[in-house]
Amino acid sequence: MEEPLHQSTALVQGLVENMTVMKQDMKTVKQNMDAMKQKLQTVRRRNKIAHQFLSERLNIFNIFPKKVSHFEAKGKWEMNVGWR
């Protein structure tokens, strides 16, 4: 009768230890996720800035906007960029 009680106590102790380890692992996972969220925000912010910059730069090369004839557009191209 004594042996099964001892086994169950050891089993419960093992379970408690496993739970503690799992709790620590979950904390680590949460920290990693938070760090990844921060990195993602940084990347999104940089992409937004890069997109703005590029769209401003590429706007110069928009030589055929709507309602502008070919010749007007060509003149606009020469004005903005020039033939270097």
N, C-alpha and C positions, 0 to 999 in steps of 0.2 A: 504493500500500500504506500510505503514511503517513496519508492522509486518513481512512480508516475507523477507524484506531486513535484518532485525535484526536476523531472523532465519538463513539466509544464511551466515551472518557474523559469527554467533556463530558456524555454521557448519564448515566454513573454518578455524576458530580458532581451533576447535577440531581436524580437519584434520592435521593442522600444528603441534599441540602438539603430536598427534599420530606419525607423521613422525619423530619428534625429538626423541621420545622414541624409535622408531624402529631403528633410526640411532645409538643410544647408545647401543641398544641390539646387533646390527650388529658388533659394535666395540668389545663388550664383546665376541661375538661368534668368531671373528677373533683372539682375544687374546687367547681364549681357544684352538683354532685350532693350533696356533703357539706353545703354551705350549705342546700340544699333539705331534706335530711334533718333538719338542726337546726330549720329552720322548721316542718317537719311535726311534729316532737316537741313543739315549743312549742305549736302549734295543738292537738294531741291533749291535752296537759296542760291547756290552757285549757278545752277542751271538757269534759274530765273534771270540772274544778272547777265549770264552769257547770252541768253535768248534775247534780252533787251538790246544788248550791245550789237549782236549780229543783225537783229532786225533793223536797227538804226543804220548800220553799215550797209546792209543789203538793199535798203530803201534807195540808196544812191544809184544802184544798178537797175532799178525798176524803170527801164527805158521805154516800155510800152504800157503806160497806165491807161485806164479806160478813158475814152473820149479825147484822146490825143492822137493827132495824125503822125504818120511815120516821120515826117520831116521835122515837126516840132519836137518829137521825142529825140531825134538824132541831135538836134541843137541842144536840147537839155542834157544829153549824154556828154557832149563836148564841153558844155559849161561846167558840169559837176566833176567830171573825171579828167577830161582832156586827153589828148593822144600823146602819151609820153613815150 
